[in-house]
């Protein structure tokens, strides 16, 4: 008689997997129970709620000491570190001054007899005509019309001089940012060790608030356009590096093999084969450098950049909503024009070679006409003022309309607005804020570590736990919880509005086109502009900050939802229809579950943009990490600002790593490509 041996029937390793599964299932109840126990018996472990001040690391003091060492003591023998940074500043000044003189201020040439010859900058008609011809050369008359109207707005609404200062900064920042990003991207692509070293730095550069490193930049490079340029490059380079790595990795293997068979050296393979093949992706990186450079114009104006950013900042300080909105729209239109031009350059097919026997006009018609327009209009501008500079008497403004509109709303709807503000503040915001501030830091970090372990293993758990612990040991825990409270509510409300809008856009092409235009406008409008109307309607405080964060940050929720639903394979939708599913069932049972990883990545971007906005909303009264960064800037204390800036960056990195790990895991479960 054969007796079955059950042990032999159990696959090897199965008991261990079951034990791990039970442990994972019990982990969250046990962790939550631990947090509740800490809160109930708070008196038994007060250090779990208030980290001892004697153990707080004086990181700001160490950073300030390092800055003093770099500037006062570090000597390379031939030159000091201070001389090195000032030499870089001098080098960057030269193209900056050339661009400013060409577009905005004109040239001043000193003659031998102590007299000065002054040459005007390019006339407004020359710049306008050149931009239109470039757009037509890259694509068609539709793009030329769009670009022409954008530049015409700058002249008609009196924004020309400021816009040309801003454009001069961008003209210098973009080539530099693209070149530096390309170099580091190629280095990271070729060497795995370089990529591992560069990626954390890029994460820090992208998540660190720009306000946090303004003081170190000022100390090293001085106040003025060059310091603003360096701050802009820090902010704008990371996407170019990432896009370069991605574009080079996407070069088809057969093209690389063809280059090898042709006998290309490593340098020839890079410059003759891979980079030309990756050109569309690289142009996308250049596009991102342009957009981020324009996003920085207001912050850069704080350290001497001038231009449209300074106009918006001045309007904010004086609460001139109309003037601030016009300057903000000017930045938006400049960004849209340059975005469309860069996209057209990326998608433009190579032109057919022309015979040298043809004349210059036939070989390069756009260039020839552009040169004629520029030379003729500049020469005519010396004689006829309105050709050189748009006439002041023809300038129009809508500023009084916007100011009166806000005033009308304040007078007639003050009570209703106040009711909404108080209801949200008292019933949602303050209770959630008190709840977060009452949590023990030890329990919260434990929950973060547990989430990291379940989503990505011990490596992710160690990373997110260490980043969260930084907020405790630097004494930033309370400010961090206030930041989380603000971002948490903003993300909840932003996604509650954004996801339905994204679903609507995905199901209606006409609605999608309208929503995309609105989103482009919201995303390119400077974040400072959002502060003016909310302050005038709701005064300073947390509610005004919340509204500004929501309006600025909810855009990715719409975009990623729209994108995710459109990426659902059509054959699955057809199979659902064949099975008798209604449109609602297809949405809820097929499209949304499959699009959920992309939707969550959109939520991740909402968090990133919300955290970036916190430093701006700190100007209207919030008391969080953004306020700490602003205090460091106001005191000219680099250590204080950087410590708080690292705190914001680490919160962003925790959210990014956890949501990214969840999205990757969910895609694997659904059988979707990562």
C-alpha positions as CSV (number, residue, x, y, z in Angstrom):
1,X,0.0,0.0,0.0
2,X,1.4,3.3,-1.0
3,X,1.1,6.2,1.4
4,X,1.1,9.6,-0.3
5,X,4.0,11.8,0.9
6,X,2.5,15.3,1.0
7,X,5.9,16.9,1.6
8,X,7.1,15.6,-1.8
9,X,4.2,17.2,-3.5
10,X,5.0,20.8,-2.2
11,X,7.2,22.6,-4.7
12,X,10.6,23.6,-3.3
13,X,10.6,27.1,-1.8
14,X,6.8,27.2,-1.6
15,X,6.6,27.4,2.3
16,X,9.0,30.3,2.3
17,X,7.0,32.2,-0.3
18,X,3.8,31.5,1.7
19,X,5.6,32.8,4.9
20,X,6.7,35.9,3.0
21,X,3.2,36.5,1.7
22,X,1.7,36.2,5.2
23,X,4.4,38.6,6.5
24,X,3.5,41.1,3.8
25,X,-0.2,40.8,4.6
26,X,0.4,41.3,8.3
27,X,3.0,44.1,7.9
28,X,0.6,47.0,7.4
29,X,-1.8,46.1,10.3
30,X,1.2,45.6,12.6
31,X,2.8,48.9,11.5
32,X,-0.4,50.9,11.9
33,X,-0.9,49.3,15.2
34,X,2.6,50.4,16.3
35,X,1.8,54.0,15.2
36,X,-1.5,54.0,17.1
37,X,0.3,52.5,20.2
38,X,2.8,55.3,20.1
39,X,0.1,57.9,19.9
40,X,-1.9,56.4,22.8
41,X,1.2,56.0,25.0
42,X,2.8,59.3,23.9
43,X,4.2,60.0,27.4
44,X,6.2,56.8,27.3
45,X,8.3,57.8,24.3
46,X,8.2,61.6,23.9
47,X,11.4,61.5,21.7
48,X,9.4,59.6,19.1
49,X,7.3,62.8,18.6
50,X,9.8,65.6,19.3
51,X,13.4,64.7,18.2
52,X,15.8,65.9,20.8
53,X,17.3,69.3,19.9
54,X,20.7,68.3,21.2
55,X,20.9,65.6,18.5
56,X,20.0,67.9,15.6
57,X,22.8,68.0,13.1
58,X,24.2,71.6,12.4
59,X,24.3,70.9,8.7
60,X,23.8,74.6,7.8
61,X,26.9,75.5,9.8
62,X,28.9,72.9,8.0
63,X,27.8,74.1,4.6
64,X,28.6,77.7,5.5
65,X,32.0,76.6,6.7
66,X,32.6,74.8,3.4
67,X,31.5,77.9,1.4
68,X,34.0,80.0,3.4
69,X,36.7,77.5,2.8
70,X,36.1,77.4,-1.0
71,X,36.1,81.2,-1.3
72,X,38.7,82.2,1.2
73,X,41.2,79.3,1.5
74,X,41.0,76.8,-1.4
75,X,44.1,77.5,-3.6
76,X,45.1,75.5,-6.6
77,X,48.5,77.1,-6.7
78,X,48.2,79.0,-10.0
79,X,44.8,80.4,-9.0
80,X,42.3,80.3,-6.2
81,X,38.8,78.9,-6.3
82,X,37.4,82.4,-6.1
83,X,39.5,83.5,-9.0
84,X,38.3,80.4,-10.9
85,X,34.6,81.2,-10.5
86,X,35.2,84.8,-11.4
87,X,37.0,83.8,-14.5
88,X,34.0,81.6,-15.5
89,X,31.8,84.7,-14.8
90,X,34.0,86.8,-17.1
91,X,33.8,84.2,-19.9
92,X,30.0,84.0,-19.6
93,X,29.7,87.7,-19.6
94,X,31.0,88.1,-23.1
95,X,28.2,86.2,-25.0
96,X,25.7,87.7,-22.6
97,X,26.8,91.2,-23.4
98,X,26.9,90.5,-27.1
99,X,23.3,89.1,-27.1
100,X,22.0,92.0,-25.0
101,X,23.6,94.5,-27.2
102,X,22.3,92.9,-30.4
103,X,18.7,92.5,-29.2
104,X,18.1,95.1,-26.5
105,X,20.7,97.7,-25.5
106,X,22.7,98.4,-28.7
107,X,26.5,98.7,-29.0
108,X,28.8,101.4,-27.6
109,X,32.1,101.8,-29.4
110,X,34.7,104.1,-27.8
111,X,36.7,106.0,-30.4
112,X,40.2,107.3,-29.9
113,X,39.3,111.0,-29.4
114,X,37.2,110.2,-26.3
115,X,34.0,110.2,-28.3
116,X,31.6,107.3,-28.3
117,X,29.8,105.8,-31.3
118,X,26.5,104.3,-30.4
119,X,24.8,101.7,-32.6
120,X,21.2,100.7,-32.0
121,X,20.1,97.1,-31.5
122,X,18.2,95.2,-34.1
123,X,14.9,97.0,-34.8
124,X,11.6,95.4,-33.7
125,X,10.7,94.9,-37.4
126,X,14.0,93.1,-38.0
127,X,13.5,90.7,-35.2
128,X,9.9,90.1,-36.1
129,X,10.7,89.6,-39.7
130,X,13.6,87.2,-38.9
131,X,11.4,85.1,-36.6
132,X,8.6,84.8,-39.2
133,X,11.1,83.8,-42.0
134,X,12.7,81.3,-39.7
135,X,9.3,79.7,-38.9
136,X,8.4,79.5,-42.5
137,X,11.7,78.0,-43.4
138,X,11.3,75.3,-40.7
139,X,7.7,74.4,-41.4
140,X,5.0,76.5,-43.1
141,X,3.0,79.8,-43.1
142,X,0.8,78.6,-40.2
143,X,3.8,78.4,-37.9
144,X,5.0,81.7,-39.4
145,X,1.7,83.3,-38.5
146,X,1.7,82.0,-34.9
147,X,5.3,83.1,-34.3
148,X,4.6,86.5,-35.9
149,X,1.5,87.1,-33.8
150,X,3.5,86.1,-30.6
151,X,6.3,88.6,-31.4
152,X,3.8,91.3,-32.5
153,X,2.1,91.0,-29.0
154,X,5.4,91.9,-27.4
155,X,5.5,95.1,-29.4
156,X,1.9,96.1,-29.3
157,X,1.5,95.6,-25.5
158,X,4.7,97.4,-24.6
159,X,6.8,94.3,-23.6
160,X,9.4,94.5,-26.4
161,X,12.4,95.9,-24.5
162,X,11.9,93.5,-21.6
163,X,11.2,90.6,-23.9
164,X,14.5,91.2,-25.8
165,X,16.4,91.1,-22.5
166,X,14.8,87.8,-21.7
167,X,15.4,86.5,-25.2
168,X,19.1,87.5,-25.0
169,X,19.4,85.4,-21.8
170,X,17.7,82.4,-23.4
171,X,19.8,82.7,-26.6
172,X,22.9,82.2,-24.5
173,X,21.5,79.7,-21.9
174,X,20.1,77.3,-24.4
175,X,23.3,76.5,-26.4
176,X,25.3,76.3,-23.2
177,X,22.7,74.1,-21.5
178,X,22.3,71.9,-24.5
179,X,26.1,71.5,-25.0
180,X,26.8,70.7,-21.3
181,X,23.9,68.3,-21.2
182,X,25.0,66.6,-24.3
183,X,28.5,66.1,-23.0
184,X,27.4,64.6,-19.7
185,X,24.7,62.5,-21.5
186,X,27.3,61.0,-23.8
187,X,29.6,60.3,-20.8
188,X,26.8,58.6,-18.9
189,X,25.8,56.6,-22.0
190,X,29.4,55.3,-22.5
191,X,30.2,54.5,-18.9
192,X,27.9,52.9,-16.4
193,X,29.9,54.2,-13.5
194,X,29.5,57.8,-14.8
195,X,25.8,57.2,-15.1
196,X,25.5,56.0,-11.6
197,X,27.4,59.0,-10.3
198,X,25.4,61.5,-12.5
199,X,21.9,60.3,-11.9
200,X,21.6,61.2,-8.2
201,X,23.0,64.7,-9.0
202,X,20.4,65.1,-11.7
203,X,17.7,64.1,-9.3
204,X,18.9,66.7,-6.9
205,X,19.2,69.5,-9.5
206,X,15.6,68.8,-10.7
207,X,14.0,68.6,-7.3
208,X,16.0,71.2,-5.4
209,X,14.1,74.6,-5.4
210,X,16.0,77.2,-7.3
211,X,15.7,79.7,-4.4
212,X,17.8,77.3,-2.3
213,X,21.0,77.7,-4.5
214,X,20.6,81.4,-5.4
215,X,22.7,82.5,-2.5
216,X,25.7,80.2,-3.3
217,X,25.5,81.2,-6.9
218,X,25.5,84.9,-5.9
219,X,28.5,84.3,-3.7
220,X,30.5,82.5,-6.3
221,X,29.5,84.3,-9.5
222,X,28.2,87.7,-8.4
223,X,25.0,89.6,-8.7
224,X,23.8,90.2,-12.3
225,X,22.9,88.4,-15.5
226,X,25.8,85.9,-15.2
227,X,24.7,84.7,-11.8
228,X,21.2,84.4,-13.2
229,X,22.5,82.4,-16.2
230,X,24.3,79.9,-13.9
231,X,21.2,79.4,-11.8
232,X,19.2,78.9,-15.1
233,X,21.7,76.3,-16.3
234,X,21.5,74.3,-13.0
235,X,17.8,74.2,-13.5
236,X,17.7,73.5,-17.2
237,X,20.5,71.0,-17.9
238,X,19.2,67.8,-16.3
239,X,16.5,67.0,-18.9
240,X,19.1,67.4,-21.7
241,X,21.3,64.8,-20.0
242,X,18.4,62.3,-19.5
243,X,17.1,62.8,-23.1
244,X,20.6,62.3,-24.5
245,X,21.1,59.0,-22.7
246,X,17.6,57.8,-23.8
247,X,18.1,58.9,-27.4
248,X,21.4,57.2,-27.8
249,X,20.1,54.0,-26.3
250,X,17.2,54.0,-28.8
251,X,19.5,54.1,-31.8
252,X,18.7,50.9,-33.7
253,X,21.2,48.1,-33.3
254,X,21.5,47.5,-37.0
255,X,22.6,51.1,-37.5
256,X,25.4,50.6,-35.0
257,X,26.4,47.4,-36.7
258,X,26.5,49.1,-40.0
259,X,28.8,51.8,-38.6
260,X,31.1,49.1,-37.2
261,X,31.2,47.3,-40.5
262,X,32.1,50.5,-42.2
263,X,35.2,50.8,-40.0
264,X,34.1,53.7,-37.9
265,X,36.2,54.6,-34.9
266,X,34.5,55.3,-31.5
267,X,34.6,59.0,-32.2
268,X,33.3,58.6,-35.8
269,X,30.6,56.2,-34.5
270,X,29.4,58.9,-32.1
271,X,29.6,62.0,-34.3
272,X,28.8,60.4,-37.7
273,X,26.3,57.7,-36.8
274,X,24.7,57.8,-33.4
275,X,24.2,61.5,-32.8
276,X,22.7,62.2,-36.3
277,X,20.4,59.2,-35.8
278,X,19.3,60.4,-32.4
279,X,18.7,64.0,-33.6
280,X,14.9,64.0,-33.0
281,X,15.3,62.9,-29.4
282,X,18.2,65.3,-28.8
283,X,16.1,68.2,-30.2
284,X,13.4,67.3,-27.7
285,X,16.1,67.8,-25.0
286,X,16.9,71.2,-26.5
287,X,13.2,72.0,-26.4
288,X,13.1,71.2,-22.7
289,X,16.1,73.4,-22.1
290,X,14.3,76.3,-23.8
291,X,11.1,75.8,-21.7
292,X,12.9,75.5,-18.4
293,X,15.1,78.5,-19.2
294,X,11.9,80.6,-19.7
295,X,10.4,79.1,-16.5
296,X,13.4,80.5,-14.6
297,X,13.2,84.1,-15.9
298,X,11.3,85.4,-12.8
299,X,13.6,83.7,-10.3
300,X,16.6,84.8,-12.3
301,X,15.4,88.4,-12.2
302,X,15.8,88.3,-8.4
303,X,19.6,88.2,-8.9
304,X,19.9,90.7,-11.7
305,X,18.6,89.1,-14.9
306,X,16.0,91.9,-15.6
307,X,13.6,91.4,-18.5
308,X,10.1,90.1,-18.3
309,X,10.7,88.3,-15.1
310,X,11.5,91.5,-13.3
311,X,8.3,93.0,-14.7
312,X,6.3,90.2,-13.2
313,X,8.1,90.4,-9.9
314,X,7.6,94.1,-9.7
315,X,3.9,93.7,-10.5
316,X,3.6,91.0,-7.8
317,X,5.2,93.2,-5.1
318,X,2.8,96.0,-6.0
319,X,-0.2,93.7,-6.7
320,X,-0.7,95.1,-10.2
321,X,-2.5,92.1,-11.5
322,X,-3.0,93.6,-15.0
323,X,0.6,94.5,-15.6
324,X,1.8,91.2,-14.1
325,X,-0.6,89.2,-16.3
326,X,0.5,91.0,-19.5
327,X,4.2,90.4,-18.7
328,X,3.3,86.7,-17.8
329,X,1.4,86.3,-21.1
330,X,4.5,87.7,-22.9
331,X,6.7,85.0,-21.3
332,X,4.1,82.4,-22.3
333,X,3.9,83.5,-25.9
334,X,7.7,83.7,-26.1
335,X,7.8,80.1,-24.7
336,X,5.1,78.8,-27.1
337,X,6.9,80.4,-30.1
338,X,10.3,79.0,-29.2
339,X,8.7,75.6,-28.4
340,X,7.0,75.4,-31.8
341,X,10.2,76.5,-33.6
342,X,12.3,73.8,-31.8
343,X,9.7,71.2,-32.6
344,X,9.6,72.2,-36.2
345,X,13.4,72.0,-36.4
346,X,13.3,68.5,-34.9
347,X,10.7,67.2,-37.3
348,X,12.0,69.0,-40.4
349,X,13.3,66.5,-43.0
350,X,16.8,67.1,-44.4
351,X,16.8,69.5,-47.4
352,X,17.9,68.3,-50.8
353,X,21.4,69.4,-51.8
354,X,21.4,72.4,-54.2
355,X,23.9,73.0,-57.0
356,X,26.5,75.6,-56.3
357,X,25.9,77.0,-59.8
358,X,22.6,78.3,-58.5
359,X,22.5,81.8,-57.1
360,X,22.5,82.6,-53.3
361,X,18.9,83.6,-53.4
362,X,17.8,80.2,-55.0
363,X,20.1,78.1,-52.7
364,X,19.2,80.0,-49.5
365,X,16.0,82.0,-50.1
366,X,14.9,82.4,-46.5
367,X,18.4,83.3,-45.3
368,X,18.9,85.9,-48.1
369,X,15.5,87.5,-47.4
370,X,16.1,87.6,-43.7
371,X,19.5,89.3,-44.2
372,X,17.9,91.9,-46.5
373,X,15.0,92.5,-44.0
374,X,17.4,92.9,-41.0
375,X,19.9,95.2,-42.8
376,X,17.2,97.3,-44.5
377,X,15.1,97.8,-41.4
378,X,18.0,98.5,-39.2
379,X,19.4,101.1,-41.6
380,X,15.9,102.6,-42.1
381,X,15.5,102.7,-38.3
382,X,18.4,105.1,-38.0
383,X,16.3,107.6,-40.0
384,X,12.7,106.7,-39.0
385,X,12.1,106.1,-35.3
386,X,9.0,103.9,-35.5
387,X,10.9,101.4,-37.7
388,X,13.6,101.0,-35.0
389,X,11.3,101.1,-32.0
390,X,7.5,100.5,-31.8
391,X,5.8,103.8,-31.3
392,X,4.7,104.4,-27.7
393,X,1.4,106.1,-28.8
394,X,0.4,102.8,-30.4
395,X,1.0,100.7,-27.3
396,X,-2.2,99.2,-25.9
397,X,-2.9,97.6,-22.5
398,X,-5.5,95.5,-20.8
399,X,-4.2,96.1,-17.3
400,X,-7.1,98.4,-16.2
401,X,-9.6,95.8,-17.3
402,X,-8.0,93.0,-15.2
403,X,-7.6,95.3,-12.2
404,X,-11.2,96.4,-12.4
405,X,-12.4,92.8,-12.8
406,X,-10.7,91.7,-9.6
407,X,-12.0,94.7,-7.8
408,X,-15.5,94.0,-9.0
409,X,-15.4,90.4,-7.8
410,X,-14.0,91.5,-4.4
411,X,-16.7,94.1,-3.9
412,X,-19.7,92.0,-5.1
413,X,-18.7,88.5,-4.0
414,X,-16.6,89.0,-0.9
415,X,-19.0,87.2,1.4
416,X,-19.4,84.2,-0.8
417,X,-15.6,83.8,-1.3
418,X,-15.1,84.2,2.4
419,X,-17.6,81.4,3.1
420,X,-15.8,79.0,0.7
421,X,-12.4,79.9,2.1
422,X,-13.5,79.4,5.8
423,X,-15.3,76.2,5.0
424,X,-12.3,74.6,3.4
425,X,-9.9,76.0,5.9
426,X,-11.8,75.0,9.0
427,X,-13.2,71.7,7.9
428,X,-10.5,70.3,5.7
429,X,-7.1,72.0,5.9
430,X,-6.7,72.7,9.6
431,X,-7.9,69.2,10.8
432,X,-5.6,67.5,8.3
433,X,-2.7,69.7,9.4
434,X,-3.2,69.0,13.1
435,X,-3.4,65.3,12.3
436,X,-0.1,65.2,10.5
437,X,1.6,67.3,13.1
438,X,0.4,64.9,15.8
439,X,1.9,61.8,14.2
440,X,5.2,60.4,15.7
441,X,8.1,60.8,13.3
442,X,9.3,57.3,14.2
443,X,6.0,55.8,13.1
444,X,5.8,57.8,9.9
445,X,9.3,56.8,8.9
446,X,8.5,53.2,9.7
447,X,5.5,53.3,7.3
448,X,7.6,54.9,4.6
449,X,10.3,52.1,5.0
450,X,7.5,49.5,4.9
451,X,6.1,50.9,1.7
452,X,9.6,51.0,0.1
453,X,10.2,47.3,1.2
454,X,6.9,46.1,-0.2
455,X,7.2,48.0,-3.5
456,X,11.0,47.7,-4.3
457,X,12.7,45.6,-1.7
458,X,15.3,46.5,1.0
459,X,17.3,48.8,-1.3
460,X,14.3,51.1,-1.9
461,X,13.3,50.8,1.7
462,X,16.8,51.9,2.9
463,X,16.8,54.8,0.4
464,X,13.4,56.3,1.3
465,X,14.0,55.7,5.0
466,X,17.3,57.5,4.9
467,X,15.8,60.5,3.0
468,X,12.9,60.7,5.5
469,X,15.3,60.5,8.5
470,X,17.2,63.5,7.1
471,X,14.1,65.6,7.8
472,X,14.3,64.5,11.4
473,X,18.0,64.9,12.2
474,X,18.1,68.3,10.6
475,X,15.2,69.6,12.7
476,X,12.9,70.1,9.7
477,X,10.3,67.5,10.6
478,X,7.5,70.0,11.6
479,X,8.1,72.2,8.5
480,X,8.1,69.0,6.4
481,X,4.8,67.8,7.7
482,X,3.3,71.3,7.0
483,X,4.6,70.9,3.4
484,X,3.1,67.4,3.1
485,X,-0.2,68.7,4.4
486,X,-0.3,71.4,1.8
487,X,0.8,69.1,-1.0
488,X,-1.5,66.3,0.1
489,X,-4.6,68.4,-0.1
490,X,-3.5,70.0,-3.4
491,X,-2.8,66.6,-4.9
492,X,-6.2,65.2,-3.8
493,X,-8.1,68.2,-5.2
494,X,-6.0,68.5,-8.3
495,X,-6.3,64.9,-9.3
496,X,-10.1,65.0,-8.5
497,X,-10.4,67.7,-11.2
498,X,-7.6,66.5,-13.4
499,X,-8.4,62.9,-13.9
500,X,-12.0,63.4,-15.1
501,X,-10.8,66.2,-17.4
502,X,-8.2,63.8,-18.8
503,X,-10.9,61.1,-19.3
504,X,-13.1,63.7,-21.1
505,X,-10.2,64.8,-23.4
506,X,-9.4,61.2,-24.3
507,X,-13.0,60.5,-25.4
508,X,-13.6,63.6,-27.5
509,X,-11.0,64.9,-30.0
510,X,-12.4,68.4,-30.2
511,X,-12.5,68.8,-26.4
512,X,-8.9,67.4,-26.3
513,X,-7.6,70.2,-28.6
514,X,-9.3,72.9,-26.5
515,X,-8.0,71.4,-23.2
516,X,-4.4,71.0,-24.6
517,X,-4.3,74.7,-25.5
518,X,-5.5,75.6,-22.0
519,X,-3.0,73.3,-20.4
520,X,-0.1,74.7,-22.6
521,X,-1.0,78.2,-21.4
522,X,-1.3,77.2,-17.7
523,X,2.0,75.3,-17.9
524,X,4.0,78.1,-19.6
525,X,2.5,80.9,-17.5
526,X,5.0,81.9,-14.8
527,X,4.1,80.5,-11.4
528,X,4.4,83.9,-9.8
529,X,1.5,85.1,-11.9
530,X,-0.9,82.7,-10.0
531,X,-0.2,84.5,-6.7
532,X,-1.6,87.9,-7.7
533,X,-5.3,87.0,-8.3
534,X,-5.5,84.6,-5.3
535,X,-4.0,87.1,-2.9
536,X,-6.3,89.8,-4.1
537,X,-9.4,87.5,-3.8
538,X,-8.5,85.6,-0.6
539,X,-5.7,87.6,1.1
540,X,-2.5,85.9,2.2
541,X,-2.5,82.6,4.0
542,X,-2.7,78.8,3.5
543,X,-5.9,78.9,1.5
544,X,-4.5,81.3,-1.1
545,X,-1.4,79.2,-1.3
546,X,-3.5,76.0,-1.8
547,X,-5.4,77.5,-4.7
548,X,-2.2,78.7,-6.4
549,X,-0.6,75.2,-6.0
550,X,-3.7,73.4,-7.4
551,X,-4.0,75.7,-10.4
552,X,-0.3,75.4,-11.2
553,X,0.2,71.7,-10.5
554,X,-2.9,69.8,-11.6
555,X,-2.0,70.0,-15.4
556,X,0.0,66.6,-15.4
557,X,-3.0,64.8,-14.0
558,X,-4.9,65.8,-17.1
559,X,-2.1,65.1,-19.5
560,X,-1.1,61.7,-18.2
561,X,-4.7,60.5,-17.9
562,X,-5.4,61.5,-21.5
563,X,-2.2,59.8,-22.6
564,X,-2.7,56.7,-20.6
565,X,-6.2,56.0,-21.9
566,X,-5.2,56.7,-25.5
567,X,-2.3,54.1,-25.0
568,X,-4.8,51.2,-24.2
569,X,-4.5,48.7,-27.1
570,X,-7.4,49.1,-29.5
571,X,-7.8,45.3,-29.8
572,X,-8.7,45.1,-26.1
573,X,-11.3,47.8,-26.5
574,X,-12.7,45.9,-29.5
575,X,-12.8,42.7,-27.6
576,X,-14.7,44.4,-24.8
577,X,-17.3,45.7,-27.2
578,X,-17.6,42.2,-28.7
579,X,-18.2,40.9,-25.2
580,X,-21.2,43.3,-24.9
581,X,-19.6,45.9,-22.6
582,X,-21.1,49.4,-22.5
583,X,-18.9,52.5,-22.9
584,X,-19.0,53.0,-19.2
585,X,-18.0,49.4,-18.5
586,X,-15.1,49.7,-21.0
587,X,-13.9,52.9,-19.2
588,X,-14.1,51.5,-15.7
589,X,-13.2,47.8,-16.4
590,X,-10.6,48.2,-19.2
591,X,-9.3,51.6,-19.9
592,X,-8.8,53.1,-16.4
593,X,-7.2,49.9,-14.9
594,X,-4.8,49.6,-17.8
595,X,-4.0,53.4,-17.8
596,X,-3.6,53.5,-14.0
597,X,0.3,53.3,-14.1
598,X,0.4,56.4,-16.3
599,X,-2.2,58.1,-14.2
600,X,-0.1,57.5,-11.1
601,X,2.9,58.9,-12.9
602,X,0.8,62.0,-13.6
603,X,0.0,62.2,-9.8
604,X,3.7,61.9,-9.2
605,X,4.3,64.9,-11.5
606,X,1.5,66.8,-9.7
607,X,3.5,66.2,-6.5
608,X,6.7,67.4,-8.1
609,X,5.2,70.6,-9.4
610,X,3.3,71.3,-6.2
611,X,6.6,71.0,-4.2
612,X,8.3,73.4,-6.7
613,X,5.4,75.9,-6.1
614,X,5.7,75.7,-2.3
615,X,8.7,78.0,-2.4
616,X,6.8,80.6,-4.4
617,X,3.7,80.3,-2.1
618,X,5.9,80.9,0.9
619,X,5.9,84.6,-0.3
620,X,2.2,84.8,0.7
621,X,2.4,83.4,4.2
622,X,2.8,79.6,4.4
623,X,5.1,78.3,7.1
624,X,6.7,75.2,5.6
625,X,9.9,74.2,4.0
626,X,9.4,76.7,1.3
627,X,9.4,79.4,4.0
628,X,12.6,78.0,5.4
629,X,14.2,78.3,1.9
630,X,13.1,81.9,1.6
631,X,14.4,82.7,5.1
632,X,17.8,81.4,4.0
633,X,17.6,83.6,0.8
634,X,16.6,86.7,2.9
635,X,19.4,86.2,5.3
636,X,22.0,85.5,2.5
637,X,22.7,82.3,4.5
638,X,23.5,79.5,1.9
639,X,23.6,76.7,4.5
640,X,20.1,77.5,5.9
641,X,18.6,77.7,2.5
642,X,20.3,74.6,1.1
643,X,19.4,72.4,4.1
644,X,15.7,73.3,3.7
645,X,16.0,72.9,-0.1
646,X,17.4,69.4,0.4
647,X,14.4,68.7,2.5
648,X,12.0,69.6,-0.3
649,X,14.1,67.6,-2.8
650,X,14.1,64.5,-0.5
651,X,10.3,64.6,-0.1
652,X,10.0,64.8,-3.9
653,X,12.5,61.9,-4.3
654,X,10.6,59.7,-1.8
655,X,7.3,60.3,-3.6
656,X,9.0,59.7,-7.0
657,X,10.7,56.5,-6.0
658,X,7.6,55.0,-4.3
659,X,5.2,55.9,-7.1
660,X,7.7,54.8,-9.8
661,X,8.2,51.5,-8.1
662,X,4.5,50.9,-7.8
663,X,3.9,51.9,-11.5
664,X,6.7,49.5,-12.6
665,X,5.2,46.7,-10.5
666,X,1.7,47.3,-11.8
667,X,2.8,47.3,-15.4
668,X,4.5,44.0,-14.9
669,X,1.3,42.6,-13.4
670,X,-0.7,43.8,-16.4
671,X,1.9,42.5,-18.9
672,X,2.6,46.0,-20.2
673,X,6.0,47.2,-21.3
674,X,7.9,49.1,-18.6
